Structures are given as structure tokens and as C-alpha cells.
Amino acid sequence: MKRALCIVLDSVGCGDAPDAADYGDGGANTLGHLYGNIPGFSLPHLESLGLADVLALPGKVQTLENASWARLTETSAGKDTTTGHWELMGCALDEAFATFEAFPDDLVAELEKRGGVEFIGNCASSGTEILVQLGGEHLLTGKPILYTSADSVLQIAAHEEVFGLERLWKLCNTARALLDERGIRIGRVIARPFLGSSAADFKRTGNRHDYSLMPSETVLNRLQAAGVTTIGVGKISDIFADSGISESHPTKSNTEGMEVIARLWAEKREEPHFIFANLVDFDSLYGHRRDPEGYAQCLREFDEWLGGFIGKVEADDLVILTADHGNDPYHPGTDHTREQVPVLVLGKKVADGKFSEVAQWIEAHLIIG
């Protein structure tokens, strides 16, 4: 039985990419700044797999002989989740996804007509700020909040109980269909449900759902065609619009994601399989909110889990830990940062390269090898 695992630590970058200045991200370094600014910060298990070497940490070296490490550089235009994940699976983009400061009036009007709603907002904002600004009005009027960000996203926020969760998901699915009909290449439509009674206690819930563009062929499709079971954990199925995914296990937190990964890894499957997981809390809860202490603690929690997981990796397994972009909590603004990402691997020797080489390693291990 051949198996492989790739865990994407969402936004855990390791230093500005060569073209970072073009994105306004010169000097960004998610991991480097955490290590440099938080006294005593350490991730011993990740360091033992090669993170110490990736970051050139003084006095620390890789300790596991079967581990290999490298830095990966994104070639696609963009610094968003979809772009990063697609390229990791071998689908690089020559043209960046569309971004907006506000959506065109005719598009909004048509979406309101099809969805039977009237929106408030239609601006660029962070997810937490928009709830402070417009959450109260939403509760009073029942009108969903339409907004975007520097990424290629159309987001709709609504109260789970006042507006209804199923209704929000249906509205976002309608938005995805409308964008696709018009050929507007927005990477993701995101349902952003929340709860609470006032700006003081509004809180987004774990019932988020992403509606992505359909990617071109990825290694996931090729694995399926070769009889490999492809298993998505977290928001993987959403990111790839279900394309190339045999089974999906959505999760609401890193903790749940790690539990699911461990359970799936312990299963005795007879068929070759690939587990592809996204752990999003680093990005969504701490990177965008510019919360370095929270980000650091989230990494510590993953590192502790990893320490118990490493011993379950066998000699003929392939395990890959990497990221999709950066989100430096010390960088100005609230958006993703254009960074290189670390890649730490058990089961293969690797070297610096492009995001898309991850797809090649997985395909070679499960099909070619």
C-alpha cells in the first residue's frame, strides 16, 4: 500500500519572494519575524525536520536523518489561497485572478435579483472590521453584507440565525454561477456566517464555505485516473471545486483538522491514497488579524501534535509539510504577503524549486514509483 500526505500550513511563509516588492510585500517574513520578535519562540519538531535550516536559525540544526528541506517559490501571479494550492498541485496561473475595490453595479443588481436580497457594503474590508461596521445594520435590516479584499474573493457575510445558514450558502452558490456565466475570474466566493448580538460579540463561525473556480487539470485528477484515492481535509475540496477529490472531510479548526489527519493516517487502506490537508487557522484567525502571539501559539500547538505524529510515518511513506503564501503578522495591512514557503519532507530528498514540484513528487511516489 502506497500512501502520501501533504499538509498545507496556511500562510506560514519563510521570507519575501524575489518579486515581493511588486506586491508591496518587500521585507515580509512570517516565520522569520515570529522567531525574531517573540522571546524564546521555538518549534522543535518542525526544526528537527529542517525548518532550522530553512530559516538559518543560530545554534539549531536538522536532527532527523530521513528528513529533507527546501524553499519553494511561487511562479503564478497572485498571493491568495487558491493560486497557491493550485500551483502546489501542478496548475500554475499565467494570469492573476480578478480583484475589485467594489463590484460593478450591474453585477450586484443581477445577484440581488437572482438571490432575492438587497446587499449592504460592497467594499473592500477585513472580515472582522466589516462586522463591526455593518453587522448591526444587517441585524436590523436582514440585508446580507457584500465585501471583498485585496485577494480575488467575493464574500457574503450573514448571521446564521437571522439570515439562515442554508440561505447564505445558496446565495453564494448563485454568486459563483453568475460570475462563471459572465467570465469574471474571481478565485473564490466565500460564505462568511457569524453569530452574536452586537459589534462587541460578533464572531465568525466555522460554517464558512468556499465556492472556487474550476481548475485546469491537476495532479489530483491524474492520481484519480490512476486509481489513487484522493482525500481532502479542511477546505481542500472547496479550493479545487471538488475536482480530483475522491472523498472530503471538512473541518472547522486546526484542532479538528489534525484529529482527522491522524485518524485517516491510522486507517489500514488497501488502495494507494493521498491525503491533502489544509490547516487554515494560522491565516484566518491570526495572520489577517495581525496577531503575532496568537499566530505563534497556533504554530506551537501544531508542532506539539507533529511530535506525536512523526513516529507513525513509515519508511516507504511520503509526508510533505509546506504552505501556500505568507501572512506576516508584523507586516502593514491585513492581507496575505508574497513569500517563499518552506517545504519539509519525509520520504524524499528535495531541493529549492517551484511550488509545482510538490505535485511532481506526489505523482512520482504514488504512480510512477
C-alpha positions as CSV (number, residue, x, y, z in Angstrom):
1,M,0.0,0.0,0.0
2,K,1.5,3.3,-1.1
3,R,0.4,6.5,0.6
4,A,1.3,10.1,0.8
5,L,0.3,13.1,2.9
6,C,0.6,16.8,2.2
7,I,-0.3,19.3,4.9
8,V,-0.5,23.0,3.9
9,L,0.1,25.3,6.9
10,D,-1.9,28.1,5.5
11,S,0.1,31.3,5.3
12,V,3.3,30.0,7.0
13,G,5.8,31.8,4.7
14,C,9.5,32.0,5.3
15,G,10.7,35.2,3.7
16,D,9.8,37.6,0.9
17,A,9.8,36.2,-2.6
18,P,12.1,37.7,-5.3
19,D,9.1,39.7,-6.7
20,A,7.6,40.6,-3.3
21,A,8.2,44.3,-3.8
22,D,5.8,44.2,-6.8
23,Y,3.1,43.2,-4.4
24,G,4.0,45.7,-1.7
25,D,5.5,43.0,0.4
26,G,9.2,43.7,0.4
27,G,10.7,42.5,3.7
28,A,7.8,40.3,4.7
29,N,8.8,37.2,6.6
30,T,6.1,35.4,8.5
31,L,8.3,32.8,10.3
32,G,11.4,34.9,10.5
33,H,9.6,37.8,12.2
34,L,7.9,35.5,14.7
35,Y,11.3,34.0,15.7
36,G,12.9,37.4,15.8
37,N,10.3,39.2,17.9
38,I,8.9,36.6,20.3
39,P,11.4,35.7,23.1
40,G,12.0,32.0,23.4
41,F,9.9,31.1,20.4
42,S,10.7,27.6,19.2
43,L,9.1,24.8,17.1
44,P,11.4,21.9,18.0
45,H,9.7,19.2,15.8
46,L,9.5,21.4,12.7
47,E,13.1,22.5,13.3
48,S,14.1,18.8,13.5
49,L,12.6,18.3,10.0
50,G,14.7,21.1,8.6
51,L,12.9,24.4,9.5
52,A,16.0,25.4,11.4
53,D,18.0,25.1,8.2
54,V,15.4,26.9,6.1
55,L,15.5,29.9,8.5
56,A,19.2,29.6,9.3
57,L,18.4,29.6,13.0
58,P,21.6,30.1,15.0
59,G,22.6,27.1,17.1
60,K,19.9,24.9,15.6
61,V,20.2,22.1,13.0
62,Q,18.1,19.4,11.5
63,T,18.2,16.3,13.7
64,L,16.2,13.7,11.7
65,E,18.3,11.9,9.2
66,N,15.4,10.9,7.0
67,A,14.1,14.5,6.6
68,S,14.8,16.8,3.8
69,W,14.0,20.5,3.4
70,A,13.9,23.3,0.8
71,R,12.4,26.7,-0.1
72,L,9.7,26.9,-2.7
73,T,9.0,30.0,-4.9
74,E,5.6,30.7,-6.5
75,T,5.6,31.4,-10.2
76,S,1.9,32.2,-10.6
77,A,0.6,35.7,-10.4
78,G,-1.0,36.3,-7.1
79,K,-0.7,35.5,-3.4
80,D,-4.0,34.0,-2.5
81,T,-5.1,30.6,-1.2
82,T,-6.4,29.3,-4.5
83,T,-3.4,30.3,-6.5
84,G,-1.0,28.8,-4.1
85,H,-2.9,25.5,-3.7
86,W,-3.4,25.1,-7.4
87,E,0.2,25.6,-8.2
88,L,1.3,23.1,-5.4
89,M,-0.8,20.6,-7.3
90,G,0.7,21.5,-10.7
91,C,-1.7,24.1,-12.0
92,A,0.3,27.4,-12.3
93,L,-1.5,30.5,-13.4
94,D,-0.2,32.8,-16.1
95,E,-2.9,35.4,-15.5
96,A,-3.9,36.6,-12.0
97,F,-7.4,36.2,-10.8
98,A,-9.6,39.4,-10.9
99,T,-9.7,41.7,-7.9
100,F,-12.0,44.6,-7.1
101,E,-12.4,47.5,-4.8
102,A,-16.1,47.3,-5.3
103,F,-18.2,45.1,-7.5
104,P,-19.9,46.5,-10.7
105,D,-23.4,47.8,-10.1
106,D,-24.9,45.6,-12.8
107,L,-23.4,42.5,-11.3
108,V,-24.6,43.4,-7.9
109,A,-28.1,44.2,-9.2
110,E,-28.3,40.8,-11.0
111,L,-27.1,38.9,-8.0
112,E,-29.7,40.7,-5.8
113,K,-32.4,39.8,-8.3
114,R,-31.4,36.1,-8.5
115,G,-30.9,35.8,-4.8
116,G,-34.0,37.8,-3.7
117,V,-31.9,40.1,-1.5
118,E,-30.6,43.6,-1.2
119,F,-26.9,44.0,-0.1
120,I,-25.2,46.4,2.1
121,G,-21.4,47.1,1.9
122,N,-19.9,46.3,-1.5
123,C,-16.5,47.5,-0.4
124,A,-13.1,46.2,0.4
125,S,-12.6,45.3,4.1
126,S,-11.2,42.8,6.5
127,G,-13.7,40.3,7.8
128,T,-13.6,41.4,11.4
129,E,-13.9,45.1,10.5
130,I,-16.8,44.7,8.2
131,L,-18.8,43.1,11.1
132,V,-18.1,46.0,13.4
133,Q,-19.1,48.4,10.7
134,L,-22.2,46.7,9.2
135,G,-23.1,43.8,11.5
136,G,-25.6,45.9,13.4
137,E,-27.3,47.2,10.3
138,H,-27.5,43.6,9.0
139,L,-29.3,42.5,12.1
140,L,-31.8,45.4,11.8
141,T,-32.5,45.1,8.1
142,G,-31.7,41.4,7.3
143,K,-29.6,42.6,4.3
144,P,-26.5,40.4,3.7
145,I,-23.1,42.1,3.7
146,L,-21.2,42.0,0.4
147,Y,-17.5,42.7,0.5
148,T,-14.1,41.8,-0.9
149,S,-10.4,42.2,0.0
150,A,-7.0,42.5,-1.7
151,D,-7.4,38.9,-2.7
152,S,-9.6,37.6,-5.6
153,V,-12.7,37.0,-3.5
154,L,-16.4,37.8,-3.3
155,Q,-17.5,37.4,0.3
156,I,-21.0,37.5,1.7
157,A,-21.4,37.7,5.5
158,A,-24.7,37.0,7.2
159,H,-26.0,36.0,10.6
160,E,-26.6,32.2,10.9
161,E,-29.8,32.6,12.8
162,V,-31.2,35.9,11.5
163,F,-30.5,35.2,7.8
164,G,-30.1,31.5,7.8
165,L,-27.0,29.3,7.1
166,E,-28.6,27.3,4.2
167,R,-29.9,30.5,2.7
168,L,-26.4,32.1,2.8
169,W,-24.8,29.0,1.2
170,K,-27.4,29.1,-1.6
171,L,-26.8,32.8,-2.2
172,C,-23.1,32.2,-2.5
173,N,-23.6,29.3,-4.9
174,T,-25.8,31.6,-7.0
175,A,-23.0,34.2,-7.0
176,R,-20.5,31.6,-8.2
177,A,-22.7,30.6,-11.1
178,L,-23.3,34.2,-12.1
179,L,-19.5,35.0,-12.1
180,D,-18.8,32.0,-14.2
181,E,-21.6,32.9,-16.6
182,R,-20.0,36.3,-17.1
183,G,-16.5,35.0,-17.3
184,I,-15.4,37.0,-14.3
185,R,-12.3,35.2,-12.9
186,I,-12.8,35.7,-9.2
187,G,-11.0,32.9,-7.4
188,R,-13.4,32.2,-4.6
189,V,-16.9,33.2,-3.4
190,I,-16.9,32.8,0.4
191,A,-19.8,32.4,2.7
192,R,-19.0,34.1,6.0
193,P,-21.6,33.2,8.6
194,F,-21.4,34.8,12.0
195,L,-23.2,34.9,15.4
196,G,-23.6,37.5,18.1
197,S,-26.0,40.3,19.0
198,S,-23.8,43.4,18.7
199,A,-20.4,44.6,17.5
200,A,-18.9,43.7,20.8
201,D,-19.6,40.0,20.4
202,F,-20.0,39.3,16.7
203,K,-17.9,36.2,15.8
204,R,-17.5,34.3,12.6
205,T,-18.4,30.7,12.9
206,G,-16.8,27.5,11.5
207,N,-19.5,27.1,8.9
208,R,-17.7,29.0,6.2
209,H,-17.9,27.6,2.7
210,D,-15.8,28.5,-0.3
211,Y,-17.0,28.2,-3.9
212,S,-14.0,28.2,-6.2
213,L,-13.4,28.4,-9.9
214,M,-12.8,25.0,-11.5
215,P,-9.1,24.5,-12.0
216,S,-7.5,23.0,-15.1
217,E,-6.1,19.5,-14.7
218,T,-4.0,19.0,-11.5
219,V,-2.1,16.0,-10.2
220,L,-5.3,15.2,-8.2
221,N,-7.1,14.4,-11.4
222,R,-4.2,12.3,-12.6
223,L,-4.0,10.4,-9.3
224,Q,-7.7,9.6,-9.5
225,A,-7.3,8.4,-13.1
226,A,-4.5,6.0,-12.0
227,G,-6.7,4.5,-9.3
228,V,-5.3,6.5,-6.3
229,T,-7.9,7.6,-3.7
230,T,-7.6,11.4,-3.1
231,I,-8.7,12.6,0.3
232,G,-9.3,16.3,1.1
233,V,-9.1,17.5,4.7
234,G,-10.3,21.0,5.6
235,K,-11.2,23.3,2.8
236,I,-9.3,21.4,0.1
237,S,-12.4,20.2,-1.7
238,D,-13.7,23.8,-1.8
239,I,-10.4,25.2,-3.2
240,F,-10.5,22.7,-6.0
241,A,-14.3,22.9,-6.6
242,D,-14.4,19.1,-5.8
243,S,-12.3,18.4,-8.9
244,G,-10.0,15.4,-8.4
245,I,-11.2,14.7,-4.9
246,S,-12.5,11.2,-4.1
247,E,-13.6,12.0,-0.6
248,S,-13.8,15.1,1.6
249,H,-13.5,15.7,5.3
250,P,-14.4,19.4,6.0
251,T,-13.2,20.7,9.4
252,K,-13.8,23.8,11.5
253,S,-10.5,24.3,13.1
254,N,-6.8,23.3,13.1
255,T,-7.5,21.0,16.1
256,E,-10.2,19.1,14.2
257,G,-8.1,19.0,11.1
258,M,-5.2,17.4,13.0
259,E,-7.5,14.9,14.5
260,V,-8.9,13.9,11.1
261,I,-5.4,13.6,9.6
262,A,-4.3,11.3,12.4
263,R,-7.5,9.2,12.0
264,L,-7.1,8.9,8.3
265,W,-3.4,8.0,8.6
266,A,-4.2,5.3,11.0
267,E,-6.7,3.6,8.7
268,K,-5.5,0.4,7.0
269,R,-6.5,1.1,3.5
270,E,-5.5,-1.4,0.8
271,E,-5.6,1.0,-2.1
272,P,-3.0,3.7,-2.7
273,H,-4.1,7.0,-1.4
274,F,-3.2,10.7,-1.0
275,I,-4.3,12.8,1.9
276,F,-4.2,16.5,1.2
277,A,-5.0,18.8,4.2
278,N,-5.2,22.5,4.8
279,L,-4.9,24.0,8.3
280,V,-6.3,27.5,8.0
281,D,-6.3,28.9,11.5
282,F,-2.8,30.4,11.1
283,D,-4.1,32.6,8.3
284,S,-7.7,33.3,9.1
285,L,-7.5,33.7,12.9
286,Y,-4.1,35.3,13.4
287,G,-2.4,36.4,10.1
288,H,-5.2,38.6,8.8
289,R,-5.8,40.0,12.3
290,R,-2.1,40.8,12.7
291,D,-1.9,38.8,16.0
292,P,1.7,37.5,16.3
293,E,1.2,36.0,19.7
294,G,-1.8,34.1,18.6
295,Y,0.0,33.0,15.4
296,A,3.0,31.8,17.4
297,Q,0.8,29.8,19.8
298,C,-1.1,28.2,16.9
299,L,2.2,27.1,15.5
300,R,3.3,25.7,18.8
301,E,0.1,23.6,19.0
302,F,0.7,22.2,15.6
303,D,4.3,21.5,16.4
304,E,3.3,19.6,19.6
305,W,0.9,17.5,17.5
306,L,3.6,16.9,14.9
307,G,5.9,15.5,17.6
308,G,3.4,12.7,18.2
309,F,2.7,12.1,14.5
310,I,6.3,11.7,13.2
311,G,6.7,8.3,14.8
312,K,3.8,7.0,12.8
313,V,5.5,7.7,9.4
314,E,7.0,4.6,7.9
315,A,10.0,4.3,5.6
316,D,8.0,4.0,2.4
317,D,5.7,6.9,3.1
318,L,5.9,10.4,1.7
319,V,5.0,13.2,4.0
320,I,5.2,16.8,2.9
321,L,4.7,20.0,5.1
322,T,4.5,23.3,3.2
323,A,2.5,26.5,2.8
324,D,0.6,28.4,0.1
325,H,1.7,32.0,0.7
326,G,2.6,34.2,3.7
327,N,0.7,36.4,6.1
328,D,3.3,38.2,8.2
329,P,1.6,39.5,11.4
330,Y,4.2,42.2,11.6
331,H,3.7,43.5,8.1
332,P,1.5,46.6,7.4
333,G,-2.1,45.9,6.4
334,T,-4.2,42.8,6.8
335,D,-3.6,40.9,3.6
336,H,-1.5,37.9,2.5
337,T,2.2,38.5,1.9
338,R,4.1,37.3,-1.2
339,E,6.6,35.0,0.3
340,Q,8.6,31.9,-0.3
341,V,7.4,28.9,1.7
342,P,9.3,26.1,3.5
343,V,8.9,22.5,2.4
344,L,9.8,19.8,4.9
345,V,9.7,16.3,3.6
346,L,9.9,12.7,5.0
347,G,10.5,10.1,2.3
348,K,12.3,12.0,-0.4
349,K,15.3,14.2,-0.9
350,V,14.3,17.7,-2.2
351,A,15.9,20.9,-3.3
352,D,14.8,24.5,-3.7
353,G,12.4,25.0,-6.6
354,K,8.9,25.9,-7.6
355,F,5.6,25.3,-5.9
356,S,4.6,22.9,-8.7
357,E,7.4,20.5,-7.8
358,V,5.3,19.2,-4.9
359,A,2.9,17.8,-7.5
360,Q,5.7,16.0,-9.3
361,W,7.0,14.4,-6.0
362,I,3.5,13.1,-5.2
363,E,2.9,11.8,-8.7
364,A,6.3,10.0,-8.8
365,H,5.7,8.4,-5.4
366,L,2.2,7.2,-6.0
367,I,2.1,6.4,-9.7
368,I,5.5,6.4,-11.4
369,G,7.5,5.0,-8.5
